[in-house]
């Protein structure tokens, strides 16, 4: 079963996330080795992306390369009976999968007799998530995780798909939850900024008070010094 067929099967069962993924997703066949793309090869040598870190592998590369696209969905590499939830990079229309390459390396070294599909036969089905959305999400959560469902649910209603009343209700509820979450994050940020401003104002007021006290003390000392000088002259 290809990733697209798997998504179609799940969408027929009425799962909202799969319905949206099917409507907005795209299929890819084959992947390009990162060693054939200079920017990808240099990044891989420096970062050394690891298996089971697909979200960070793809996301970090895309945040560092403006011409790269982050895609998330499902992947068939021939090692499982069902497609795997996965993230990958698309660069100039070609899939680059750092996670799959590390998997190939590990299998070749440790698992004799296990043969995944060759890169040309790997299949993908997923959705492009804008880098701006990923960056904002990572800044909010401080972690790398799946973001495709949250992104699809956050799309305006006019970009959504026709659905049954039950699905519409579920979608509206999901969008409301997303809106609350995003609004909550914004309110938290504003609250933190307000707290910081208040703390800065308190510190500034404390500094002004301290400066005023020092000036007053200096004036007293100067007056005492003048008095001593006058007494010495009189004596």
C-alpha positions, 0 to 999 in steps of 0.5 A: 500500500503506497502512502497515498493509498494509506491516506485515502484509506484513513480518510474514508474512515472519517479521520479529519487529519487524513481528510485534510492531508488527502485534499492538500497533499502531494505524492513523490516517487524516489529520493535524491541522494544528498551527496549530489546536492552541494548545500545538502552534502555540506550540511549533512557532513557538518550536522550528521543527521540521525535516524528517528529525528526526521522532524528536526533533520528536515526542519533544521535544514529548511530553516538554514536554507531559504530555497528548501521546503519542509514536507510532512506526511507518510513514507514507504521505504519497504521495511514496514507493512504500512507507511511511516509518519515522516518529514523530508526536504524538497529542493528544486522539486526533488526529495532529499531525505537525510533520515532515510540515508542514515537508516540505509547506513545503519541497516547496511552496517548492522542488519544483514539480510534486511533490504529496504527499497532503493532510493528510486522506489521510495514513495512519499505523500505529504503536505508542504508546511511553510518555514515561517509556520515551523519557525514560529512553532519551534519558538513557542514549544522549544522542540521538534515535533509533527506540525502538519496537522496543526498547520492544516487545521489553521488554514482559513475555512475557504481553503478547506475542503467540502465535508459532511456536517459532522466533519464540518463541526469537527473541523470548526472545533479543531480550528477553534482549538488552534485559534485558542492555542495561538491566541494563548501563546500570543497572550503569554508573550504579551504578558511576559513582555509586560512583566519584563517592562514592569521589572525594567521600570522598577529597576529604573526607578531604583536606579534613579532613587539610588542616584538621588541618594548618592547626589544628596550624600555628596552634597552633605559631604561637600557641605561638611568639607567646606565647613572644615575648611572654613574652621581651619582658616579661622583657626 
